[in-house]
Amino acid sequence: MKIIRARVIPIRLALAEPIATSRGEIRIREGALIELVSESGTRGWGEALPLPGFGLETAEEAVVALEAIGRALVAEEFAGVDTALDCADETAPTAKAARAAADVALHDLAAREAGVALAALFESSPLRQVTLNALVRGTSPAELAASARAAVRRGHRTLKLKLLGGDLDRDVARVAAVRGAIGYGPHLRLDANEAWEEDRALAAVARLDAFSIEFLEQPIAADDLGALARVRAASPIAIAADEAVRDPASAARILVEGAADVLILKPAALGGLRAARRIAEEAERAGVDALVTSFLDSSLGIAAALQLAASLPRATHAAGLATAPLLAEDLATPLAIVDGSMALPETAGLGLRPDPEALERCTHGRTREVRQ
């Protein structure tokens, strides 16, 4: 594999409406794309859109790191994707979002050159359809109930609700509204985003258990695995680690501590597809479930996460990839969701490329280019 050109394009994507979390509202996704071109003329794309809370670099730092990675990759001859990824990781060891973008671009390029779906680089018989959860949106209980009913009508059998933290009565009322709207057939999972201290988390799971919860994501701060393990041991609700899953080493510590029943894998926050796949394999050996979610990505990032999810045929939970409608601006036409599932694209690689006009609208800053 030889890369002859790299482009780094700063981008900004507006959300359709603010997303409320226990850390506050998210309104904008900002970062960069990287395009890698091989000597055969094949192109691979990846994106870096860091968010707070996952130990990631800033958007500006991601741009700088991607330019450094581009300079390290261009004109070098690599034996394959892994050696090129090793080079990228060594060039930007602390910039996980940038490394994830380079990882996806390299896998996209390699899969396109091989004429196969990206998932086939990891799994010879990937899933053709991936079941998805839907994010319940709204501020008031009535809005949440309406959003939940609409998701079920679209065919989703798993819903996800973000908790706000602080007032537990308020969060219980939100969960009750959703469960009341959909009944007890569909799965309902909750995301606390590190909202509570240990005692508060234990009080929360005791009250939320009445609503038949599939699992609760990250009730405790990511850096307190001891507390997370104690909550998991006492909780009647399965506990998922999300922000605590930062790299293969942190995932290994979670497994050793017995701190989670489920690992949430966001390849865009883990340094890429290779790292996320390794974590999934380690979790499977430990008897712990793993599921893939997007990271409020554009449709390019969602396509990358879909390819990873399709390479995990033994996954038992719905993936969290139904997030394209949250964006007011996107870089490509979103992959269709039919009856709560997303099909693996028929075309090679990611199955998507940026739309030139959309990319022009979303570019936010000076494009950097490295040539052989």
RODO-2510 file (C-alpha; in nm, 4 decimals, decimal comma):
residues 372
     n   res          X          Y          Z
     1     m     0,0000     0,0000     0,0000
     2     k     0,1381     0,3383    -0,1025
     3     i    -0,0331     0,6706    -0,0276
     4     i     0,0533     0,9495    -0,2723
     5     r    -0,1758     1,2266    -0,1453
     6     a    -0,3610     1,3310     0,1682
     7     r    -0,6129     1,6099     0,2217
     8     v    -0,7334     1,7363     0,5597
     9     i    -1,0571     1,9361     0,5422
    10     p    -1,1858     2,1167     0,8553
    11     i    -1,5644     2,0791     0,8853
    12     r    -1,8523     2,2014     1,0996
    13     l    -2,1953     2,0356     1,1120
    14     a    -2,4968     2,1924     1,2827
    15     l    -2,7435     1,9732     1,4702
    16     a    -3,1095     1,9907     1,3805
    17     e    -3,1827     2,0813     1,7427
    18     p    -2,9802     2,0839     2,0650
    19     i    -2,9310     1,7473     2,2365
    20     a    -2,9665     1,7603     2,6143
    21     t    -2,7259     1,5465     2,8213
    22     s    -2,6180     1,5474     3,1853
    23     r    -2,3182     1,7615     3,0713
    24     g    -2,5302     2,0204     2,8927
    25     e    -2,6470     2,0753     2,5361
    26     i    -2,4693     1,9724     2,2177
    27     r    -2,5392     2,2021     1,9227
    28     i    -2,2446     2,1700     1,6818
    29     r    -2,0154     1,8909     1,5611
    30     e    -1,6752     2,0184     1,4586
    31     g    -1,3557     1,8519     1,3371
    32     a    -1,2080     1,7383     1,0069
    33     l    -1,2140     1,4878     0,7231
    34     i    -0,9089     1,3136     0,5842
    35     e    -0,8917     1,1855     0,2279
    36     l    -0,6133     0,9411     0,1375
    37     v    -0,5298     0,8600    -0,2253
    38     s    -0,3257     0,5530    -0,3226
    39     e    -0,1012     0,5209    -0,6268
    40     s    -0,3836     0,3307    -0,7995
    41     g    -0,6042     0,6387    -0,7643
    42     t    -0,8282     0,4769    -0,5024
    43     r    -0,9574     0,7133    -0,2334
    44     g    -1,0407     0,6474     0,1289
    45     w    -1,2239     0,8799     0,3667
    46     g    -1,2426     0,9174     0,7430
    47     e    -1,3657     1,1832     0,9858
    48     a    -1,2648     1,3165     1,3257
    49     l    -1,5418     1,4870     1,5267
    50     p    -1,4278     1,4863     1,8919
    51     l    -1,6659     1,5436     2,1842
    52     p    -1,5879     1,6238     2,5488
    53     g    -1,5929     1,3397     2,8005
    54     f    -1,3988     1,0736     2,6139
    55     g    -1,0420     1,1904     2,6718
    56     l    -1,0145     1,3232     2,3163
    57     e    -0,8276     1,6093     2,1581
    58     t    -1,0038     1,9320     2,0547
    59     a    -1,1286     1,9855     1,7005
    60     e    -0,8329     2,2152     1,6312
    61     e    -0,5866     1,9596     1,7666
    62     a    -0,7476     1,6905     1,5491
    63     v    -0,6809     1,8998     1,2376
    64     v    -0,3153     1,9432     1,3324
    65     a    -0,2771     1,5718     1,4124
    66     l    -0,4399     1,4656     1,0856
    67     e    -0,2026     1,6841     0,8881
    68     a     0,0907     1,5211     1,0721
    69     i    -0,0510     1,1750     0,9989
    70     g    -0,0926     1,2672     0,6336
    71     r     0,2724     1,3733     0,6135
    72     a     0,3807     1,0487     0,7790
    73     l     0,1768     0,8311     0,5403
    74     v     0,2396     1,0001     0,2079
    75     a     0,5117     0,8471    -0,0110
    76     e     0,5782     0,5581     0,2279
    77     e     0,5380     0,1953     0,1183
    78     f     0,3366    -0,0097     0,3675
    79     a     0,2943    -0,3860     0,3742
    80     g    -0,0748    -0,3436     0,4525
    81     v    -0,3335    -0,1572     0,6568
    82     d    -0,1892    -0,2621     0,9927
    83     t     0,1575    -0,1255     0,9244
    84     a     0,0089     0,2007     0,7966
    85     l    -0,2068     0,2204     1,1094
    86     d     0,0963     0,1598     1,3293
    87     c     0,2601     0,4588     1,1598
    88     a    -0,0486     0,6772     1,2200
    89     d    -0,0706     0,5703     1,5843
    90     e     0,2969     0,6466     1,6437
    91     t     0,2629     0,9870     1,4749
    92     a    -0,0334     1,1027     1,6873
    93     p    -0,0390     0,8839     2,0024
    94     t    -0,2618     1,1215     2,2029
    95     a    -0,5017     1,2223     1,9224
    96     k    -0,7533     0,9373     1,9206
    97     a    -1,0151     1,1130     1,7079
    98     a    -0,7560     1,1904     1,4406
    99     r    -0,6219     0,8347     1,4528
   100     a    -0,9770     0,7032     1,4173
   101     a    -1,0249     0,9141     1,1045
   102     a    -0,7011     0,7850     0,9538
   103     d    -0,7942     0,4274     1,0517
   104     v    -1,1294     0,4487     0,8709
   105     a    -0,9729     0,6132     0,5642
   106     l    -0,7069     0,3401     0,5402
   107     h    -0,9615     0,0597     0,5808
   108     d    -1,1947     0,2293     0,3307
   109     l    -0,9127     0,2561     0,0798
   110     a    -0,7982    -0,1046     0,1296
   111     a    -1,1520    -0,2422     0,0992
   112     r    -1,2188    -0,0406    -0,2164
   113     e    -0,8974    -0,1708    -0,3718
   114     a    -0,9992    -0,5265    -0,2792
   115     g    -1,3539    -0,4713    -0,4096
   116     v    -1,5193    -0,5766    -0,0814
   117     a    -1,7236    -0,4181     0,1939
   118     l    -1,5050    -0,2784     0,4703
   119     a    -1,6638    -0,5240     0,7168
   120     a    -1,5221    -0,8128     0,5116
   121     l    -1,1695    -0,7062     0,6097
   122     f    -1,2594    -0,8176     0,9653
   123     e    -1,5191    -1,0903     0,9127
   124     s    -1,5494    -1,3159     0,6065
   125     s    -1,9296    -1,3374     0,6403
   126     p    -2,0485    -1,0037     0,7815
   127     l    -2,4087    -0,9335     0,8665
   128     r    -2,6135    -0,7934     0,5791
   129     q    -2,8528    -0,6132     0,8156
   130     v    -2,7800    -0,4508     1,1519
   131     t    -3,0637    -0,3895     1,4003
   132     l    -3,0634    -0,0373     1,5470
   133     n    -3,1968     0,1401     1,8518
   134     a    -3,3656     0,4792     1,8212
   135     l    -3,2811     0,7814     2,0355
   136     v    -3,5861     0,9264     2,2116
   137     r    -3,5871     1,3042     2,1762
   138     g    -3,7713     1,5843     2,3497
   139     t    -3,7757     1,8031     2,6586
   140     s    -4,1073     1,7388     2,8278
   141     p    -4,2510     1,3951     2,9144
   142     a    -4,5193     1,4506     2,6486
   143     e    -4,2573     1,5196     2,3801
   144     l    -4,0585     1,2134     2,4854
   145     a    -4,3686     0,9953     2,4716
   146     a    -4,4532     1,1182     2,1224
   147     s    -4,0958     1,0569     2,0029
   148     a    -4,0991     0,7064     2,1496
   149     r    -4,4284     0,6144     1,9847
   150     a    -4,3022     0,7447     1,6497
   151     a    -3,9845     0,5355     1,6771
   152     v    -4,1846     0,2194     1,7438
   153     r    -4,4074     0,2969     1,4450
   154     r    -4,0903     0,3176     1,2312
   155     g    -4,0066    -0,0377     1,3331
   156     h    -3,7556     0,0127     1,6160
   157     r    -3,7764    -0,2451     1,8948
   158     t    -3,5079    -0,0827     2,1122
   159     l    -3,5194     0,2783     2,2322
   160     k    -3,2572     0,4846     2,4138
   161     l    -3,3244     0,7747     2,6481
   162     k    -3,0583     1,0132     2,7757
   163     l    -3,1019     1,1018     3,1429
   164     l    -3,0409     1,4569     3,2634
   165     g    -2,8944     1,3898     3,6089
   166     g    -2,9558     1,6152     3,9053
   167     d    -3,3242     1,5812     3,9922
   168     l    -3,3923     1,2061     4,0070
   169     d    -3,7682     1,2607     4,0206
   170     r    -3,7457     1,4410     3,6859
   171     d    -3,5558     1,1531     3,5245
   172     v    -3,7962     0,8944     3,6665
   173     a    -4,0865     1,0934     3,5211
   174     r    -3,9149     1,0991     3,1803
   175     v    -3,8575     0,7229     3,1854
   176     a    -4,2150     0,6616     3,3007
   177     a    -4,3478     0,8721     3,0127
   178     v    -4,1526     0,6714     2,7561
   179     r    -4,2413     0,3336     2,9032
   180     g    -4,6040     0,4389     2,9332
   181     a    -4,6080     0,5378     2,5667
   182     i    -4,4607     0,2148     2,4280
   183     g    -4,5611    -0,0492     2,6799
   184     y    -4,3274    -0,3259     2,7921
   185     g    -4,2655    -0,4921     2,4537
   186     p    -3,9800    -0,2782     2,3148
   187     h    -3,6460    -0,2642     2,4943
   188     l    -3,5584     0,0616     2,6703
   189     r    -3,1995     0,1536     2,7540
   190     l    -3,0853     0,4594     2,9505
   191     d    -2,7714     0,6722     2,9307
   192     a    -2,6624     0,8621     3,2414
   193     n    -2,3381     1,0071     3,0956
   194     e    -2,1531     0,9882     3,4331
   195     a    -2,4341     1,1781     3,6076
   196     w    -2,4130     1,0371     3,9622
   197     e    -2,1971     0,9587     4,2598
   198     e    -2,2132     0,5983     4,3825
   199     d    -2,4897     0,6433     4,6425
   200     r    -2,7048     0,8391     4,3997
   201     a    -2,6529     0,5775     4,1279
   202     l    -2,7680     0,3014     4,3623
   203     a    -3,0781     0,5030     4,4509
   204     a    -3,1445     0,5618     4,0818
   205     v    -3,1230     0,1973     3,9748
   206     a    -3,3527     0,0965     4,2608
   207     r    -3,6206     0,3321     4,1303
   208     l    -3,5631     0,2754     3,7582
   209     d    -3,5789    -0,1035     3,7826
   210     a    -3,9589    -0,0885     3,7787
   211     f    -3,9484     0,0187     3,4128
   212     s    -3,7819    -0,2971     3,2736
   213     i    -3,4576    -0,1366     3,1579
   214     e    -3,2332    -0,3220     2,9096
   215     f    -2,9225    -0,1594     3,0576
   216     l    -2,8002     0,1684     3,2054
   217     e    -2,4969     0,3337     3,0464
   218     q    -2,2207     0,4902     3,2537
   219     p    -2,3980     0,5896     3,5772
   220     i    -2,0615     0,6626     3,7448
   221     a    -1,7619     0,8732     3,6417
   222     a    -1,5459     0,6919     3,3890
   223     d    -1,2319     0,7071     3,6040
   224     d    -1,3914     0,5362     3,9074
   225     l    -1,4060     0,1715     3,8017
   226     g    -1,4233     0,0552     4,1618
   227     a    -1,7486     0,2438     4,2151
   228     l    -1,8815     0,1286     3,8790
   229     a    -1,8070    -0,2337     3,9740
   230     r    -1,9844    -0,1931     4,3084
   231     v    -2,2888    -0,0403     4,1405
   232     r    -2,2916    -0,3213     3,8872
   233     a    -2,2731    -0,5837     4,1648
   234     a    -2,5666    -0,4290     4,3511
   235     s    -2,7766    -0,3184     4,0560
   236     p    -3,0891    -0,5053     3,9415
   237     i    -3,0309    -0,3355     3,6021
   238     a    -2,7451    -0,4407     3,3728
   239     i    -2,4682    -0,1779     3,3632
   240     a    -2,2911    -0,0656     3,0450
   241     a    -1,9555     0,1116     3,0267
   242     d    -1,9401     0,3899     2,7685
   243     e    -1,7114     0,6836     2,8498
   244     a    -1,4958     0,4397     3,0519
   245     v    -1,4150     0,2476     2,7316
   246     r    -1,1387     0,4717     2,5998
   247     d    -0,8930     0,2252     2,4477
   248     p    -0,8057    -0,1465     2,4643
   249     a    -0,6199    -0,0975     2,7933
   250     s    -0,9134     0,0704     2,9684
   251     a    -1,1515    -0,1933     2,8324
   252     a    -0,9256    -0,4650     2,9728
   253     r    -0,9375    -0,2999     3,3161
   254     i    -1,3190    -0,2883     3,3038
   255     l    -1,3265    -0,6602     3,2261
   256     v    -1,0806    -0,7451     3,5049
   257     e    -1,2728    -0,5317     3,7582
   258     g    -1,6067    -0,6830     3,6538
   259     a    -1,7343    -0,3269     3,6172
   260     a    -1,9822    -0,3750     3,3311
   261     d    -2,2221    -0,6203     3,1720
   262     v    -2,1938    -0,4450     2,8338
   263     l    -1,9177    -0,2468     2,6614
   264     i    -2,0238     0,0392     2,4340
   265     l    -1,7843     0,0739     2,1398
   266     k    -1,7567     0,4091     1,9646
   267     p    -1,4851     0,3555     1,7035
   268     a    -1,4660     0,7310     1,6436
   269     a    -1,3605     0,7781     2,0092
   270     l    -1,1415     0,4683     2,0453
   271     g    -0,8759     0,5405     1,7861
   272     g    -1,0584     0,3599     1,5068
   273     l    -1,2025     0,0341     1,3838
   274     r    -0,8997    -0,1813     1,4625
   275     a    -0,8959    -0,0818     1,8298
   276     a    -1,2734    -0,1228     1,8617
   277     r    -1,2630    -0,4650     1,6977
   278     r    -0,9888    -0,5798     1,9366
   279     i    -1,1969    -0,4671     2,2348
   280     a    -1,5006    -0,6544     2,1018
   281     e    -1,2966    -0,9726     2,0665
   282     e    -1,1564    -0,9393     2,4204
   283     a    -1,5052    -0,8768     2,5598
   284     e    -1,6394    -1,1854     2,3858
   285     r    -1,3637    -1,3983     2,5399
   286     a    -1,4621    -1,2590     2,8808
   287     g    -1,8313    -1,3343     2,8260
   288     v    -1,9252    -0,9638     2,8156
   289     d    -2,1485    -0,8207     2,5455
   290     a    -2,0278    -0,5401     2,3187
   291     l    -2,2281    -0,3160     2,0925
   292     v    -2,1332    -0,0467     1,8439
   293     t    -2,2655     0,3076     1,8450
   294     s    -2,1964     0,6173     1,6434
   295     f    -2,0596     0,9350     1,7996
   296     l    -2,2992     1,1965     1,6633
   297     d    -2,1080     1,1415     1,3399
   298     s    -2,1915     1,2427     0,9871
   299     s    -2,3259     0,9670     0,7641
   300     l    -1,9628     0,8807     0,6787
   301     g    -1,8874     0,8067     1,0414
   302     i    -2,2140     0,6173     1,0767
   303     a    -2,1215     0,4059     0,7737
   304     a    -1,7871     0,3208     0,9372
   305     a    -1,9583     0,2188     1,2624
   306     l    -2,2083     0,0119     1,0607
   307     q    -1,9246    -0,1770     0,8935
   308     l    -1,7782    -0,2585     1,2362
   309     a    -2,1179    -0,3651     1,3727
   310     a    -2,1700    -0,5913     1,0697
   311     s    -1,8372    -0,7598     1,1466
   312     l    -1,9665    -0,8682     1,4912
   313     p    -2,2285    -1,1334     1,4037
   314     r    -2,2498    -1,2588     1,7642
   315     a    -2,3531    -0,9190     1,9063
   316     t    -2,6830    -0,9479     2,0941
   317     h    -2,7859    -0,5824     2,1389
   318     a    -2,9175    -0,3316     1,8855
   319     a    -2,6486    -0,0937     1,7580
   320     g    -2,6751     0,2801     1,8138
   321     l    -2,6479     0,4113     1,4589
   322     a    -2,9801     0,5865     1,3934
   323     t    -2,8363     0,9337     1,4534
   324     a    -2,8199     1,0957     1,1069
   325     p    -3,1586     1,2699     1,1577
   326     l    -3,0023     1,4596     1,4488
   327     l    -2,7937     1,6629     1,2019
   328     a    -2,9178     1,9692     1,0163
   329     e    -2,6200     1,9308     0,7808
   330     d    -2,4627     1,6077     0,6601
   331     l    -2,1758     1,5133     0,4306
   332     a    -2,3548     1,2371     0,2387
   333     t    -2,7008     1,0945     0,1841
   334     p    -2,7791     0,8937     0,4997
   335     l    -2,8052     0,5170     0,4766
   336     a    -3,1684     0,4117     0,4885
   337     i    -3,3256     0,2679     0,8026
   338     v    -3,6038     0,0222     0,7229
   339     d    -3,8062    -0,1480     0,9968
   340     g    -3,5470    -0,0513     1,2554
   341     s    -3,2494    -0,1965     1,0638
   342     m    -2,9735    -0,0647     0,8395
   343     a    -2,8424    -0,2676     0,5451
   344     l    -2,4758    -0,3006     0,4678
   345     p    -2,4132    -0,1093     0,1407
   346     e    -2,3578    -0,3205    -0,1706
   347     t    -2,0634    -0,1097    -0,2873
   348     a    -1,7048    -0,1623    -0,1714
   349     g    -1,5371     0,0122     0,1195
   350     l    -1,7529     0,2304     0,3425
   351     g    -2,0275     0,2330     0,0820
   352     l    -2,0444     0,6147     0,1020
   353     r    -1,8390     0,9124    -0,0102
   354     p    -1,8828     1,2814     0,0722
   355     d    -2,1171     1,4688    -0,1564
   356     p    -1,9029     1,7478    -0,3123
   357     e    -2,1661     2,0184    -0,2669
   358     a    -2,2369     1,9153     0,0926
   359     l    -1,8650     1,9056     0,1672
   360     e    -1,8230     2,2562     0,0295
   361     r    -2,1077     2,3851     0,2487
   362     c    -1,9684     2,2200     0,5620
   363     t    -1,6010     2,3094     0,5120
   364     h    -1,4949     2,5448     0,7888
   365     g    -1,1381     2,6585     0,7461
   366     r    -0,8341     2,6013     0,5287
   367     t    -0,7846     2,2646     0,3600
   368     r    -0,4388     2,1139     0,4088
   369     e    -0,2858     1,8979     0,1371
   370     v     0,0185     1,6713     0,1390
   371     r     0,1539     1,5305    -0,1874
   372     q     0,4241     1,2831    -0,2750
***
